[in-house]
Amino acid sequence: MHKKEAGSASRDDSGREDRVKIVLSDGTQLETSLLIGADGPSSAVRQAMGVQYLNWSYDQKGIVASLQLSEAQDNSVAWQRFTSLGPIALLPLDEKRSSLVWSTNTEDATRLLALSDEEFLDALNQALWEEQDKKQLAGRALEYLDRFIGKFGQRPANFQQIPPTLTAVDKGSRAAFPLALGHATRYVVPHVALIGDAAHRIHPLAGLGVNLGFEDVTALRAALRKTVACGAEVGSLPHLLQYETQAQRTVVPVMAAVDSLHRLYSTQWTPAVVLRSLGLNLVNACEPLKGRIMQHASL
């Protein structure tokens, strides 16, 4: 299918206030009562809306790749480790393959992308298994916490304590994209709505970006159902504002939390390392709290 991109969007020149005109890059013109902008962080729809977009760069890149595991296994658990080169996440694809998202500074990303597949795999395994960057004080504090928790009950069951063994990188699968935070101050104008990365963009360390996009779809669908049920005009601003309110109530707290986590895990200051390590282990030991966090993260 031939790919066509939106060149511009505007109110219908015929004077109708219930239509939006879209002009594609090949000159094709379309009209609709509701235009949904789901065209990514550089959204042409958002730019045509003229809404303010707040954003800043993390001066990092996310390296992505498809990885082969050493053997077929029950590869159903996402695995993440915070390393000196940035957080590494392994996301299951099937029983023998996982997807990599490695967030690191721009300089290291450039260096890692320049390596051969074999050299890249060696660097990845070294980062996953290295212990030299572990703070001794943090290690001792975690030992004391583990003993303390053990006195008051059974320790939480832990599974997949070590990452899967990686043996190869799928040829041509490595790429990188810049990491940034971005947020449109408005998601809607009459007959236009933004969803997903067109409306908001977060750091991938928590893996919540796609979940927020799904939540946008759910909230917009609910708003449109109400519009149709009461016989109102599809794309009318009052009903779209209901979507905007609901979506921003979900997005803004998650954006703030993820940005704070990124800043917390970007420092190697020993007191911060100790506190974040203790905090994570306390959450892991408190099953009700951990359950609520997992439920919220799954949206």
C-alpha positions in Angstrom: 0.0 0.0 0.0 1.4 3.4 -1.0 2.2 5.5 2.1 0.6 8.9 2.1 1.3 11.5 4.8 -0.8 14.4 5.9 0.5 17.7 4.5 -1.9 20.0 6.2 -5.3 20.1 8.0 -7.8 23.0 8.1 -11.4 23.9 8.6 -13.6 23.1 5.5 -13.4 26.0 3.1 -17.1 25.6 2.2 -18.0 27.3 5.4 -19.2 24.2 7.2 -18.1 24.2 10.8 -18.7 20.5 11.3 -15.9 19.3 8.9 -12.1 19.2 8.8 -10.2 19.1 5.5 -7.0 17.1 5.2 -4.6 17.6 2.3 -2.2 14.7 1.8 1.3 15.1 0.5 0.3 13.8 -2.9 -2.5 16.5 -3.1 -5.4 14.2 -2.2 -8.0 16.0 -0.2 -10.2 14.4 2.4 -13.0 15.7 4.7 -14.2 14.3 8.0 -16.2 15.3 11.0 -13.5 14.0 13.3 -9.8 13.9 12.7 -7.8 11.7 15.2 -4.1 12.6 15.3 -2.1 9.5 16.0 0.9 10.4 14.0 3.7 10.3 16.6 5.8 12.8 18.5 6.4 15.0 15.4 2.6 15.1 14.7 1.6 17.2 11.7 -2.0 17.2 13.1 -0.8 18.7 16.4 1.1 21.4 14.5 -1.9 22.2 12.4 -4.0 22.5 15.6 -1.6 25.2 16.8 -1.6 23.9 20.4 1.4 24.5 22.7 3.7 21.6 23.1 6.0 21.4 26.1 9.1 19.2 25.6 12.7 18.7 26.5 15.4 16.2 25.5 17.0 13.7 27.9 20.2 13.8 25.8 19.7 10.0 25.5 18.9 7.5 22.9 16.9 4.3 23.1 18.7 1.4 21.3 16.3 -1.3 20.1 17.0 -4.7 18.7 15.6 -8.3 18.5 17.6 -10.8 20.4 17.9 -14.6 20.2 17.8 -16.6 23.4 20.1 -19.6 24.0 17.2 -22.1 24.0 13.4 -22.2 23.9 11.9 -21.4 27.3 8.8 -20.0 29.1 9.8 -16.5 28.0 6.9 -14.7 29.5 8.5 -12.2 31.9 9.7 -8.7 31.1 13.2 -8.2 32.6 14.9 -4.9 33.4 18.2 -3.9 35.0 19.5 -0.4 35.8 23.2 -0.3 34.8 25.9 2.3 34.7 25.2 2.7 31.0 21.4 3.2 31.6 18.4 0.9 32.0 18.2 -2.2 29.9 14.8 -3.8 29.3 14.2 -7.3 27.7 10.7 -7.7 26.5 9.4 -11.2 25.5 8.5 -11.8 21.9 8.2 -15.5 21.8 9.8 -18.5 23.4 13.2 -17.9 21.7 13.3 -14.2 21.1 13.2 -11.0 23.2 13.1 -7.3 22.2 15.7 -5.0 23.6 15.3 -1.4 24.8 18.5 0.1 26.1 18.4 3.7 27.2 21.8 5.4 27.3 23.5 8.7 26.7 23.9 9.8 23.1 27.7 9.3 23.0 27.4 5.7 24.3 24.5 5.0 21.9 26.6 6.1 19.0 29.5 3.9 20.1 27.3 0.9 20.6 25.6 1.2 17.3 29.0 1.3 15.5 29.9 -2.1 16.9 29.4 -5.3 15.0 26.5 -7.5 16.1 28.9 -9.8 17.9 30.6 -6.9 19.7 27.3 -5.4 20.6 26.1 -8.6 22.1 29.3 -8.9 24.2 28.8 -5.3 25.4 25.1 -6.0 26.3 25.9 -9.2 28.2 28.7 -7.4 30.1 26.3 -4.7 31.1 23.7 -7.2 32.2 26.0 -9.3 34.3 28.5 -6.7 35.6 28.8 -6.3 39.3 31.6 -3.8 39.5 29.3 -0.8 39.6 27.3 -2.1 42.5 27.7 0.1 45.6 29.1 -1.8 48.5 27.1 0.3 51.0 23.9 -0.4 49.1 24.7 -4.1 49.1 25.2 -4.1 52.9 22.0 -2.1 53.4 20.0 -4.6 51.3 21.4 -7.5 53.3 20.3 -5.9 56.6 16.9 -5.2 55.1 16.5 -8.8 53.9 17.3 -10.1 57.4 14.8 -7.6 59.0 12.0 -8.6 56.6 12.8 -12.3 57.3 12.1 -11.8 61.0 8.5 -10.7 60.3 7.4 -13.3 57.8 8.1 -15.1 54.7 10.2 -13.3 52.1 8.4 -12.5 48.9 8.7 -15.2 46.2 11.2 -14.1 43.6 11.4 -15.5 40.1 13.6 -14.8 37.1 16.3 -13.3 39.2 18.8 -13.5 36.4 18.3 -12.4 32.8 17.9 -14.9 30.0 21.1 -16.0 28.1 21.4 -14.0 24.9 23.2 -15.6 22.0 22.6 -13.5 18.9 21.2 -10.2 17.5 18.7 -10.5 14.6 20.5 -9.0 11.6 19.4 -5.5 10.7 17.2 -5.2 13.8 19.4 -2.6 15.7 18.3 1.0 15.6 18.1 4.0 17.9 15.7 6.9 18.6 16.1 10.1 20.7 14.5 10.1 24.1 12.5 13.1 25.3 9.5 14.2 27.3 6.7 16.0 25.5 3.2 17.0 26.3 0.5 19.0 24.4 -1.3 21.4 26.7 -4.5 20.6 24.8 -5.5 17.3 23.2 -8.6 18.6 21.4 -10.0 21.4 19.3 -13.3 21.2 17.5 -13.4 18.1 15.4 -9.8 17.1 16.1 -8.3 14.9 18.9 -4.8 13.8 19.6 -3.9 10.4 21.0 -0.7 8.5 21.9 2.7 10.0 21.2 1.0 12.8 19.2 -0.3 14.1 22.6 2.3 12.9 25.1 5.7 11.3 25.1 7.6 9.8 28.1 10.9 8.0 28.8 10.6 4.3 28.0 12.3 3.1 31.3 8.9 2.0 32.8 7.5 0.7 29.5 4.3 2.7 29.9 4.1 4.7 26.7 2.1 2.2 24.8 -0.2 1.7 27.8 -1.0 5.4 27.9 -1.8 5.3 24.2 -4.3 2.4 24.8 -5.8 4.4 27.6 -6.3 7.4 25.3 -8.2 5.1 22.8 -10.4 3.8 25.6 -11.2 7.3 26.9 -11.9 8.7 23.4 -14.1 5.7 22.6 -16.2 6.3 25.7 -16.5 10.0 24.9 -17.7 9.3 21.3 -20.2 6.7 22.6 -21.7 9.4 24.8 -21.8 11.8 21.8 -23.7 9.3 19.7 -26.0 8.2 22.5 -27.2 11.8 23.1 -27.5 12.6 19.4 -24.8 15.3 19.5 -22.5 16.2 16.6 -19.5 13.9 16.3 -16.4 15.9 17.0 -18.2 18.6 19.0 -15.9 20.3 21.5 -17.9 19.7 24.7 -17.7 15.9 24.3 -14.1 15.9 23.1 -13.2 17.9 26.2 -14.5 15.0 28.3 -12.0 12.8 26.6 -9.2 15.4 27.2 -10.0 15.7 30.9 -10.1 11.9 31.4 -6.9 11.3 29.4 -4.9 14.0 31.1 -5.9 12.8 34.5 -4.2 9.5 33.6 -1.3 10.8 31.6 0.0 13.7 33.7 0.7 11.8 37.0 2.4 8.9 35.1 4.6 11.4 33.2 5.6 13.1 36.4 6.4 9.7 38.1 8.4 8.4 35.1 10.4 11.6 34.8 11.2 11.4 38.5 12.3 7.8 38.2 14.5 8.7 35.3 16.2 11.4 37.4 16.5 9.1 40.4 18.2 6.4 38.4 20.4 8.8 36.5 22.5 9.5 39.6 25.3 7.4 41.0 25.4 9.4 44.3 25.7 6.8 47.0 22.9 8.0 49.3 20.5 8.0 46.4 21.6 4.6 45.3 21.0 3.2 48.8 17.6 4.9 49.2 16.3 3.7 45.8 17.5 0.2 46.4 15.9 0.0 49.8 12.7 1.5 48.5 12.4 -1.0 45.7 13.0 -3.9 48.0 10.5 -2.7 50.5 7.9 -2.4 47.8 8.7 -5.9 46.7 8.2 -7.2 50.2 4.9 -5.5 50.6 2.6 -7.6 48.5 -0.6 -5.3 48.7 1.4 -2.2 47.7 3.3 -4.1 44.9 0.0 -5.4 43.6 -1.5 -1.9 43.4 1.5 -0.6 41.6 1.4 -3.4 39.1 -2.3 -2.9 38.6 -1.8 0.8 37.9 1.2 0.1 35.6 -0.9 -2.3 33.5 -3.6 0.4 33.2 
